[in-house]
Amino acid sequence: MADRLLLHHELLLLALADDSGKVAFGDMLTIGLGGALLTELLLAERIAVVRDTTGLKRSWVEVRDRTPLGDALLDDALEQLATAKRRVQMSTAVTRLGGRRRLRHDVALALCARGILREDEQRILALFRRKVYPTVNPKPEQALVRRIRDVLDGGKTPDARTAALIGIAGLTNTLRAIYDRKTLRALKPRLKALAESHAGSRAAKEAVAAVHAAIMAATIAATAAAAS
C-alpha cells in the first residue's frame, strides 16, 4: 500500500493548485476526503456495508478486520470506526472521518514525504500565516488526470478505485481541476451512468452513495442554519 497513491492522496492532488499550493478546486473537500478514506477501507475489506432491514433504506458500517493497513490515516480511520460506541451509518461515517483534525494537512504531508508536494507558508495581510503545498513533482497528478480522462473522455471501464475517485471528485466539484464548467455539464450523463453502474465494484458504488448522502445532509443543515 505504501508504494501507491491512495484515494485521499489523489483527491487532494486534484484539489490543490500546482503553483500556489492552495485548495483551488472542490466543494466540501473534507467530506470528500472522508469518503475517500471510507472507500479504501471498503476496498481493503476492513469494513463492510450492512443494509437496514426495517425498510428505511439505510446502510451501516460493520468493521470486519482491525488489521492495520500501514497508512496512518487509514489506520486511524479504521480504529475510529472500530471503537465507536454505536453502529454508524455510512453517510455519518463519511462526515466523521472527514472531520478528523488536520486531515487535509496530514494528507498533504504524506504527499510531501513522497516528494510530490512541498510544505510552505503563506503570509496573509502580514499578520497571519497558513500552510500551503505547491507541487514539486507533477508526474503523479499528470498520470492521475490521464486515468480520469481515459474513463470520461475515452469511455474506458474504470477499476474500482478510479470509479470511486471519479464519483467523489464529481460530487465535490473537484473535477474542475480538469474540466471547465461547460464540459462538466456535458459530462453529467456519463458521471450519472458511472455512479449508477457497478463499474469497478459494489463497494465503490456504496461509498460514493454515502458521500452524496453526507453532502446532502450538510447542505440541508447549512440551509436550515442560514434560515434561522
DRENPA-3360 file (N, C-alpha, C; in nm, 2 decimals, always signed):
BEGIN
1 = MADRLLLH = +0.08/-0.12/+0.00/+0.00/+0.00/+0.00/+0.09/+0.13/+0.00 ~ +0.20/+0.12/+0.06/+0.29/+0.23/+0.07/+0.35/+0.27/-0.07 ~ +0.34/+0.18/-0.17/+0.40/+0.21/-0.30/+0.31/+0.29/-0.39 ~ +0.18/+0.30/-0.36/+0.09/+0.37/-0.45/+0.02/+0.48/-0.38 ~ -0.03/+0.57/-0.46/-0.12/+0.68/-0.40/-0.25/+0.62/-0.37 ~ -0.31/+0.66/-0.26/-0.44/+0.62/-0.22/-0.54/+0.73/-0.25 ~ -0.67/+0.70/-0.24/-0.77/+0.79/-0.28/-0.77/+0.92/-0.22 ~ -0.74/+0.93/-0.09/-0.73/+1.06/-0.02/-0.61/+1.14/-0.07;
9 = HELLLLAL = -0.51/+1.08/-0.11/-0.39/+1.15/-0.17/-0.44/+1.21/-0.31 ~ -0.50/+1.12/-0.39/-0.54/+1.16/-0.52/-0.64/+1.28/-0.52 ~ -0.74/+1.27/-0.43/-0.84/+1.37/-0.43/-0.77/+1.51/-0.39 ~ -0.68/+1.51/-0.30/-0.62/+1.63/-0.26/-0.53/+1.68/-0.37 ~ -0.46/+1.60/-0.44/-0.38/+1.64/-0.55/-0.46/+1.72/-0.65 ~ -0.58/+1.67/-0.68/-0.67/+1.74/-0.77/-0.72/+1.87/-0.72 ~ -0.74/+1.88/-0.59/-0.80/+2.00/-0.53/-0.69/+2.11/-0.51 ~ -0.57/+2.08/-0.50/-0.46/+2.18/-0.48/-0.42/+2.25/-0.62;
17 = ADDSGKVA = -0.40/+2.38/-0.62/-0.34/+2.45/-0.73/-0.19/+2.41/-0.73 ~ -0.14/+2.38/-0.84/+0.00/+2.33/-0.85/+0.10/+2.44/-0.80 ~ +0.08/+2.56/-0.85/+0.18/+2.67/-0.82/+0.16/+2.72/-0.68 ~ +0.04/+2.76/-0.64/+0.02/+2.82/-0.51/+0.02/+2.72/-0.39 ~ -0.02/+2.60/-0.42/-0.04/+2.50/-0.31/-0.16/+2.52/-0.23 ~ -0.25/+2.61/-0.27/-0.38/+2.63/-0.20/-0.49/+2.54/-0.26 ~ -0.59/+2.52/-0.18/-0.71/+2.45/-0.23/-0.78/+2.54/-0.33 ~ -0.78/+2.50/-0.46/-0.84/+2.58/-0.56/-0.97/+2.52/-0.62;
25 = FGDMLTIG = -0.99/+2.39/-0.61/-1.10/+2.32/-0.67/-1.17/+2.24/-0.57 ~ -1.30/+2.23/-0.58/-1.38/+2.14/-0.50/-1.46/+2.21/-0.39 ~ -1.57/+2.15/-0.36/-1.66/+2.19/-0.25/-1.67/+2.08/-0.15 ~ -1.68/+2.12/-0.02/-1.69/+2.02/+0.08/-1.58/+1.91/+0.07 ~ -1.45/+1.96/+0.06/-1.34/+1.87/+0.04/-1.33/+1.78/+0.16 ~ -1.36/+1.82/+0.28/-1.34/+1.74/+0.40/-1.44/+1.62/+0.39 ~ -1.56/+1.63/+0.34/-1.65/+1.52/+0.32/-1.59/+1.43/+0.21 ~ -1.53/+1.49/+0.11/-1.47/+1.41/+0.00/-1.36/+1.32/+0.05;
33 = LGGALLTE = -1.27/+1.38/+0.14/-1.16/+1.31/+0.20/-1.21/+1.20/+0.29 ~ -1.32/+1.23/+0.36/-1.38/+1.12/+0.45/-1.43/+1.01/+0.37 ~ -1.49/+1.04/+0.25/-1.54/+0.94/+0.16/-1.43/+0.85/+0.10 ~ -1.32/+0.92/+0.07/-1.20/+0.85/+0.02/-1.14/+0.75/+0.12 ~ -1.13/+0.79/+0.24/-1.09/+0.70/+0.35/-1.18/+0.58/+0.36 ~ -1.31/+0.61/+0.37/-1.41/+0.50/+0.38/-1.40/+0.40/+0.26 ~ -1.38/+0.46/+0.14/-1.37/+0.37/+0.02/-1.25/+0.28/+0.03 ~ -1.14/+0.33/+0.07/-1.02/+0.25/+0.09/-1.04/+0.14/+0.19;
41 = LLLAERIA = -1.11/+0.17/+0.30/-1.14/+0.06/+0.40/-1.23/-0.04/+0.34 ~ -1.33/+0.00/+0.26/-1.42/-0.10/+0.19/-1.34/-0.19/+0.09 ~ -1.26/-0.12/+0.01/-1.18/-0.20/-0.09/-1.08/-0.30/-0.03 ~ -1.03/-0.26/+0.09/-0.94/-0.35/+0.16/-1.01/-0.45/+0.24 ~ -1.14/-0.45/+0.24/-1.23/-0.54/+0.31/-1.21/-0.54/+0.46 ~ -1.17/-0.42/+0.51/-1.16/-0.40/+0.66/-1.30/-0.37/+0.72 ~ -1.38/-0.31/+0.63/-1.52/-0.28/+0.67/-1.62/-0.34/+0.56 ~ -1.74/-0.35/+0.60/-1.84/-0.39/+0.50/-1.97/-0.31/+0.53;
49 = VVRDTTGL = -2.06/-0.31/+0.43/-2.18/-0.24/+0.44/-2.29/-0.33/+0.48 ~ -2.37/-0.29/+0.58/-2.48/-0.38/+0.62/-2.61/-0.30/+0.59 ~ -2.70/-0.36/+0.52/-2.83/-0.29/+0.49/-2.93/-0.30/+0.60 ~ -3.00/-0.19/+0.62/-3.11/-0.18/+0.71/-3.22/-0.28/+0.67 ~ -3.27/-0.35/+0.77/-3.38/-0.45/+0.74/-3.52/-0.39/+0.77 ~ -3.52/-0.26/+0.81/-3.65/-0.20/+0.85/-3.73/-0.14/+0.74 ~ -3.67/-0.14/+0.62/-3.73/-0.08/+0.50/-3.70/+0.07/+0.49 ~ -3.61/+0.12/+0.57/-3.58/+0.27/+0.57/-3.47/+0.30/+0.47;
57 = KRSWVEVR = -3.41/+0.19/+0.41/-3.31/+0.21/+0.31/-3.18/+0.27/+0.36 ~ -3.15/+0.25/+0.49/-3.03/+0.30/+0.54/-2.92/+0.19/+0.54 ~ -2.79/+0.23/+0.54/-2.68/+0.14/+0.54/-2.59/+0.17/+0.65 ~ -2.53/+0.07/+0.71/-2.44/+0.08/+0.83/-2.30/+0.03/+0.80 ~ -2.21/+0.07/+0.88/-2.07/+0.03/+0.87/-2.05/-0.09/+0.96 ~ -1.99/-0.20/+0.92/-1.96/-0.31/+1.00/-1.81/-0.33/+0.99 ~ -1.73/-0.32/+1.10/-1.59/-0.35/+1.10/-1.57/-0.50/+1.10 ~ -1.49/-0.55/+1.01/-1.47/-0.70/+1.00/-1.33/-0.74/+1.02;
65 = DRTPLGDA = -1.24/-0.64/+1.01/-1.10/-0.68/+1.03/-1.02/-0.55/+1.08 ~ -0.96/-0.56/+1.19/-0.89/-0.44/+1.25/-0.74/-0.44/+1.22 ~ -0.70/-0.53/+1.13/-0.56/-0.54/+1.10/-0.51/-0.41/+1.03 ~ -0.41/-0.34/+1.08/-0.36/-0.21/+1.02/-0.32/-0.23/+0.88 ~ -0.34/-0.13/+0.80/-0.31/-0.13/+0.66/-0.17/-0.06/+0.63 ~ -0.11/+0.00/+0.73/+0.02/+0.06/+0.71/+0.01/+0.21/+0.66 ~ -0.11/+0.26/+0.65/-0.12/+0.41/+0.62/-0.18/+0.47/+0.75 ~ -0.11/+0.57/+0.80/-0.15/+0.62/+0.93/-0.29/+0.67/+0.93;
73 = LLDDALEQ = -0.34/+0.74/+0.83/-0.47/+0.80/+0.82/-0.58/+0.69/+0.81 ~ -0.55/+0.59/+0.73/-0.64/+0.48/+0.72/-0.65/+0.40/+0.85 ~ -0.54/+0.38/+0.91/-0.54/+0.30/+1.04/-0.61/+0.38/+1.15 ~ -0.60/+0.51/+1.15/-0.67/+0.59/+1.25/-0.82/+0.59/+1.22 ~ -0.86/+0.59/+1.09/-1.00/+0.59/+1.05/-1.06/+0.45/+1.09 ~ -0.99/+0.34/+1.06/-1.04/+0.21/+1.10/-1.06/+0.20/+1.25 ~ -0.96/+0.25/+1.33/-0.97/+0.24/+1.47/-1.09/+0.33/+1.52 ~ -1.11/+0.44/+1.46/-1.23/+0.53/+1.50/-1.36/+0.45/+1.48;
81 = LATAKRRV = -1.37/+0.38/+1.36/-1.49/+0.31/+1.33/-1.51/+0.19/+1.43 ~ -1.40/+0.12/+1.45/-1.40/+0.00/+1.54/-1.44/+0.03/+1.68 ~ -1.40/+0.15/+1.73/-1.42/+0.18/+1.87/-1.55/+0.27/+1.89 ~ -1.62/+0.29/+1.79/-1.75/+0.37/+1.81/-1.84/+0.30/+1.90 ~ -1.91/+0.37/+1.99/-1.99/+0.31/+2.09/-2.12/+0.25/+2.03 ~ -2.16/+0.31/+1.92/-2.28/+0.27/+1.85/-2.25/+0.24/+1.70 ~ -2.33/+0.16/+1.63/-2.30/+0.14/+1.49/-2.33/+0.27/+1.42 ~ -2.26/+0.29/+1.31/-2.26/+0.41/+1.24/-2.31/+0.40/+1.10;
89 = QMSTAVTR = -2.40/+0.49/+1.06/-2.45/+0.49/+0.92/-2.33/+0.53/+0.83 ~ -2.34/+0.48/+0.71/-2.24/+0.51/+0.61/-2.21/+0.66/+0.59 ~ -2.32/+0.73/+0.57/-2.30/+0.88/+0.55/-2.25/+0.95/+0.67 ~ -2.28/+0.90/+0.79/-2.23/+0.96/+0.91/-2.08/+0.93/+0.92 ~ -2.04/+0.81/+0.88/-1.90/+0.77/+0.89/-1.82/+0.86/+0.79 ~ -1.87/+0.89/+0.68/-1.80/+0.98/+0.59/-1.78/+1.12/+0.66 ~ -1.88/+1.17/+0.72/-1.87/+1.30/+0.79/-1.77/+1.29/+0.90 ~ -1.77/+1.19/+0.98/-1.68/+1.18/+1.10/-1.54/+1.16/+1.05;
97 = LGGRRRLR = -1.52/+1.08/+0.95/-1.38/+1.06/+0.91/-1.32/+1.18/+0.84 ~ -1.41/+1.26/+0.77/-1.37/+1.38/+0.71/-1.34/+1.49/+0.81 ~ -1.40/+1.48/+0.93/-1.39/+1.58/+1.03/-1.27/+1.56/+1.12 ~ -1.18/+1.47/+1.09/-1.06/+1.45/+1.16/-0.98/+1.58/+1.16 ~ -0.92/+1.61/+1.28/-0.85/+1.74/+1.29/-0.72/+1.73/+1.20 ~ -0.70/+1.84/+1.13/-0.58/+1.85/+1.04/-0.58/+1.74/+0.93 ~ -0.69/+1.69/+0.89/-0.69/+1.58/+0.79/-0.62/+1.63/+0.66 ~ -0.67/+1.75/+0.61/-0.61/+1.80/+0.49/-0.46/+1.81/+0.49;
105 = HDVALALC = -0.42/+1.87/+0.60/-0.27/+1.89/+0.62/-0.20/+1.76/+0.63 ~ -0.25/+1.66/+0.70/-0.18/+1.54/+0.71/-0.18/+1.46/+0.58 ~ -0.28/+1.47/+0.50/-0.28/+1.41/+0.37/-0.17/+1.48/+0.28 ~ -0.16/+1.61/+0.29/-0.06/+1.69/+0.22/+0.08/+1.65/+0.26 ~ +0.10/+1.63/+0.39/+0.23/+1.60/+0.44/+0.27/+1.46/+0.40 ~ +0.18/+1.37/+0.38/+0.21/+1.24/+0.33/+0.26/+1.25/+0.18 ~ +0.20/+1.34/+0.11/+0.25/+1.37/-0.03/+0.38/+1.44/-0.03 ~ +0.41/+1.52/+0.07/+0.54/+1.59/+0.08/+0.65/+1.48/+0.11;
113 = ARGILRED = +0.62/+1.38/+0.19/+0.71/+1.28/+0.22/+0.75/+1.20/+0.10 ~ +0.66/+1.19/+0.00/+0.68/+1.12/-0.12/+0.75/+1.21/-0.23 ~ +0.78/+1.33/-0.19/+0.84/+1.42/-0.29/+0.75/+1.48/-0.40 ~ +0.62/+1.47/-0.37/+0.52/+1.52/-0.47/+0.49/+1.66/-0.45 ~ +0.47/+1.70/-0.32/+0.44/+1.84/-0.28/+0.55/+1.89/-0.19 ~ +0.55/+2.02/-0.16/+0.65/+2.08/-0.07/+0.57/+2.16/+0.03 ~ +0.60/+2.15/+0.15/+0.54/+2.23/+0.26/+0.59/+2.37/+0.26 ~ +0.50/+2.47/+0.26/+0.55/+2.61/+0.26/+0.45/+2.69/+0.35;
121 = EQRILALF = +0.48/+2.81/+0.37/+0.39/+2.90/+0.44/+0.36/+3.03/+0.36 ~ +0.24/+3.07/+0.37/+0.20/+3.20/+0.30/+0.15/+3.30/+0.40 ~ +0.20/+3.42/+0.39/+0.15/+3.53/+0.48/+0.02/+3.59/+0.43 ~ -0.07/+3.62/+0.52/-0.19/+3.68/+0.49/-0.20/+3.81/+0.57 ~ -0.20/+3.92/+0.49/-0.21/+4.06/+0.55/-0.10/+4.09/+0.65 ~ +0.02/+4.02/+0.63/+0.13/+4.04/+0.72/+0.11/+4.00/+0.86 ~ -0.01/+3.95/+0.89/-0.04/+3.91/+1.03/-0.05/+3.76/+1.06 ~ -0.10/+3.69/+0.96/-0.13/+3.55/+0.97/-0.05/+3.47/+0.87;
129 = RRKVYPTV = -0.03/+3.34/+0.91/+0.04/+3.25/+0.81/-0.05/+3.13/+0.80 ~ -0.04/+3.07/+0.68/-0.11/+2.94/+0.66/-0.02/+2.85/+0.58 ~ -0.04/+2.72/+0.60/+0.04/+2.62/+0.53/-0.02/+2.61/+0.38 ~ +0.07/+2.60/+0.29/+0.04/+2.57/+0.15/+0.13/+2.46/+0.10 ~ +0.09/+2.39/-0.01/+0.16/+2.28/-0.05/+0.18/+2.28/-0.20 ~ +0.27/+2.36/-0.25/+0.30/+2.36/-0.40/+0.35/+2.23/-0.45 ~ +0.32/+2.20/-0.58/+0.37/+2.08/-0.64/+0.52/+2.08/-0.67 ~ +0.58/+1.98/-0.64/+0.73/+1.96/-0.67/+0.74/+1.86/-0.79;
137 = NPKPEQAL = +0.67/+1.75/-0.78/+0.68/+1.65/-0.89/+0.54/+1.64/-0.95 ~ +0.52/+1.69/-1.07/+0.38/+1.69/-1.13/+0.34/+1.55/-1.19 ~ +0.44/+1.46/-1.21/+0.41/+1.34/-1.28/+0.29/+1.25/-1.22 ~ +0.29/+1.24/-1.09/+0.18/+1.16/-1.03/+0.04/+1.22/-1.07 ~ +0.03/+1.35/-1.06/-0.10/+1.41/-1.09/-0.13/+1.40/-1.24 ~ -0.03/+1.42/-1.32/-0.05/+1.40/-1.46/-0.10/+1.26/-1.50 ~ -0.04/+1.16/-1.44/-0.09/+1.02/-1.46/-0.23/+1.00/-1.41 ~ -0.26/+1.07/-1.30/-0.40/+1.06/-1.24/-0.50/+1.12/-1.34;
145 = VRRIRDVL = -0.47/+1.24/-1.39/-0.56/+1.31/-1.49/-0.58/+1.22/-1.61 ~ -0.47/+1.16/-1.66/-0.48/+1.07/-1.78/-0.58/+0.96/-1.75 ~ -0.57/+0.90/-1.63/-0.65/+0.79/-1.59/-0.80/+0.83/-1.59 ~ -0.83/+0.95/-1.54/-0.97/+1.00/-1.53/-1.02/+1.03/-1.68 ~ -0.93/+1.09/-1.76/-0.97/+1.12/-1.89/-1.00/+1.00/-1.98 ~ -0.92/+0.89/-1.95/-0.94/+0.77/-2.02/-1.08/+0.72/-2.00 ~ -1.13/+0.74/-1.88/-1.27/+0.69/-1.85/-1.38/+0.79/-1.90 ~ -1.36/+0.92/-1.87/-1.47/+1.02/-1.90/-1.46/+1.06/-2.05;
153 = DGGKTPDA = -1.35/+1.07/-2.11/-1.33/+1.11/-2.25/-1.32/+0.99/-2.34 ~ -1.25/+0.89/-2.29/-1.22/+0.77/-2.38/-1.32/+0.66/-2.37 ~ -1.41/+0.66/-2.26/-1.50/+0.55/-2.25/-1.45/+0.43/-2.19 ~ -1.33/+0.43/-2.13/-1.27/+0.31/-2.07/-1.35/+0.27/-1.94 ~ -1.36/+0.14/-1.92/-1.43/+0.10/-1.80/-1.33/+0.11/-1.68 ~ -1.37/+0.18/-1.58/-1.27/+0.21/-1.47/-1.26/+0.09/-1.37 ~ -1.14/+0.08/-1.31/-1.13/-0.01/-1.20/-1.20/+0.05/-1.07 ~ -1.21/-0.03/-0.97/-1.29/+0.02/-0.85/-1.24/+0.15/-0.79;
161 = RTAALIGI = -1.11/+0.16/-0.78/-1.05/+0.28/-0.72/-1.08/+0.41/-0.81 ~ -1.06/+0.39/-0.94/-1.08/+0.50/-1.03/-1.23/+0.54/-1.03 ~ -1.32/+0.44/-1.03/-1.46/+0.47/-1.03/-1.50/+0.55/-0.91 ~ -1.45/+0.51/-0.79/-1.48/+0.58/-0.67/-1.43/+0.72/-0.67 ~ -1.30/+0.73/-0.72/-1.24/+0.87/-0.73/-1.32/+0.96/-0.82 ~ -1.36/+0.91/-0.93/-1.44/+1.00/-1.02/-1.57/+1.04/-0.96 ~ -1.63/+0.94/-0.89/-1.76/+0.97/-0.83/-1.75/+1.07/-0.72 ~ -1.65/+1.06/-0.63/-1.63/+1.15/-0.52/-1.58/+1.29/-0.58;
169 = AGLTNTLR = -1.49/+1.29/-0.67/-1.45/+1.42/-0.73/-1.56/+1.49/-0.80 ~ -1.65/+1.41/-0.87/-1.77/+1.47/-0.93/-1.86/+1.54/-0.83 ~ -1.89/+1.47/-0.72/-1.98/+1.52/-0.62/-1.93/+1.64/-0.55 ~ -1.80/+1.65/-0.53/-1.73/+1.76/-0.46/-1.69/+1.87/-0.55 ~ -1.71/+1.85/-0.68/-1.68/+1.95/-0.78/-1.52/+1.96/-0.80 ~ -1.45/+1.86/-0.75/-1.31/+1.86/-0.77/-1.26/+1.83/-0.91 ~ -1.35/+1.78/-0.99/-1.32/+1.76/-1.14/-1.30/+1.89/-1.21 ~ -1.33/+2.01/-1.14/-1.30/+2.14/-1.20/-1.15/+2.16/-1.22;
177 = AIYDRKTL = -1.07/+2.07/-1.16/-0.92/+2.08/-1.18/-0.89/+2.03/-1.32 ~ -0.98/+1.96/-1.39/-0.95/+1.90/-1.52/-1.04/+1.96/-1.62 ~ -1.17/+1.98/-1.59/-1.27/+2.03/-1.69/-1.33/+2.16/-1.65 ~ -1.37/+2.24/-1.75/-1.44/+2.37/-1.72/-1.59/+2.33/-1.69 ~ -1.66/+2.43/-1.65/-1.80/+2.41/-1.61/-1.89/+2.36/-1.73 ~ -1.86/+2.41/-1.84/-1.94/+2.37/-1.96/-1.92/+2.23/-1.99 ~ -1.79/+2.18/-1.99/-1.76/+2.04/-2.02/-1.82/+1.95/-1.91 ~ -1.81/+1.99/-1.79/-1.87/+1.91/-1.68/-2.02/+1.89/-1.69;
185 = RALKPRLK = -2.09/+2.00/-1.74/-2.23/+1.98/-1.76/-2.26/+1.88/-1.87 ~ -2.17/+1.88/-1.98/-2.19/+1.78/-2.08/-2.15/+1.64/-2.04 ~ -2.07/+1.63/-1.93/-2.03/+1.50/-1.88/-2.13/+1.44/-1.78 ~ -2.23/+1.52/-1.74/-2.32/+1.47/-1.64/-2.38/+1.34/-1.67 ~ -2.43/+1.31/-1.79/-2.48/+1.18/-1.82/-2.38/+1.07/-1.80 ~ -2.26/+1.09/-1.84/-2.15/+0.99/-1.82/-2.13/+0.97/-1.67 ~ -2.12/+1.08/-1.59/-2.10/+1.06/-1.45/-2.21/+0.99/-1.38 ~ -2.34/+1.02/-1.42/-2.45/+0.96/-1.36/-2.45/+0.81/-1.40;
193 = ALAESHAG = -2.42/+0.78/-1.52/-2.42/+0.63/-1.56/-2.31/+0.56/-1.48 ~ -2.20/+0.62/-1.46/-2.09/+0.55/-1.38/-2.14/+0.53/-1.24 ~ -2.20/+0.63/-1.18/-2.25/+0.62/-1.04/-2.35/+0.52/-1.02 ~ -2.44/+0.50/-1.12/-2.55/+0.40/-1.11/-2.51/+0.26/-1.15 ~ -2.39/+0.25/-1.22/-2.35/+0.12/-1.26/-2.26/+0.05/-1.15 ~ -2.22/-0.07/-1.18/-2.13/-0.14/-1.08/-1.99/-0.14/-1.14 ~ -1.96/-0.04/-1.22/-1.83/-0.03/-1.27/-1.73/-0.02/-1.16 ~ -1.63/-0.10/-1.16/-1.53/-0.10/-1.05/-1.57/-0.20/-0.95;
201 = SRAAKEAV = -1.67/-0.17/-0.86/-1.71/-0.27/-0.76/-1.84/-0.21/-0.69 ~ -1.91/-0.30/-0.62/-2.02/-0.26/-0.54/-1.98/-0.17/-0.43 ~ -1.86/-0.20/-0.37/-1.80/-0.12/-0.26/-1.78/+0.03/-0.30 ~ -1.73/+0.05/-0.42/-1.71/+0.18/-0.47/-1.85/+0.26/-0.49 ~ -1.95/+0.19/-0.54/-2.08/+0.25/-0.55/-2.14/+0.28/-0.42 ~ -2.12/+0.19/-0.32/-2.18/+0.22/-0.19/-2.11/+0.34/-0.12 ~ -1.98/+0.36/-0.14/-1.90/+0.47/-0.08/-1.94/+0.60/-0.15 ~ -1.96/+0.60/-0.28/-2.00/+0.72/-0.35/-2.14/+0.77/-0.31;
209 = AAVHAAIM = -2.23/+0.67/-0.29/-2.36/+0.70/-0.24/-2.36/+0.76/-0.10 ~ -2.27/+0.71/-0.02/-2.26/+0.76/+0.12/-2.20/+0.91/+0.12 ~ -2.11/+0.94/+0.03/-2.06/+1.07/+0.01/-2.17/+1.17/-0.03 ~ -2.25/+1.12/-0.13/-2.37/+1.20/-0.18/-2.46/+1.23/-0.06 ~ -2.49/+1.13/+0.02/-2.59/+1.15/+0.13/-2.53/+1.24/+0.23 ~ -2.40/+1.23/+0.26/-2.33/+1.32/+0.36/-2.34/+1.47/+0.31 ~ -2.31/+1.49/+0.18/-2.32/+1.62/+0.12/-2.46/+1.68/+0.13 ~ -2.56/+1.60/+0.10/-2.70/+1.64/+0.11/-2.73/+1.68/+0.25;
217 = AATIAATA = -2.69/+1.60/+0.35/-2.72/+1.63/+0.49/-2.65/+1.76/+0.53 ~ -2.52/+1.78/+0.49/-2.45/+1.90/+0.52/-2.52/+2.03/+0.46 ~ -2.56/+2.01/+0.34/-2.63/+2.12/+0.26/-2.76/+2.16/+0.33 ~ -2.84/+2.06/+0.37/-2.97/+2.09/+0.44/-2.94/+2.16/+0.57 ~ -2.84/+2.11/+0.64/-2.81/+2.17/+0.77/-2.77/+2.31/+0.76 ~ -2.68/+2.34/+0.66/-2.64/+2.48/+0.64/-2.75/+2.57/+0.60 ~ -2.84/+2.52/+0.51/-2.96/+2.60/+0.47/-3.05/+2.63/+0.59 ~ -3.07/+2.53/+0.67/-3.16/+2.55/+0.79/-3.10/+2.65/+0.89;
225 = AAAS = -2.96/+2.64/+0.90/-2.89/+2.74/+0.99/-2.90/+2.88/+0.94 ~ -2.89/+2.89/+0.81/-2.90/+3.03/+0.75/-3.04/+3.08/+0.76 ~ -3.14/+3.00/+0.75/-3.28/+3.04/+0.76/-3.32/+3.08/+0.90 ~ -3.25/+3.02/+1.00/-3.28/+3.06/+1.14/-3.21/+3.18/+1.18;
% end
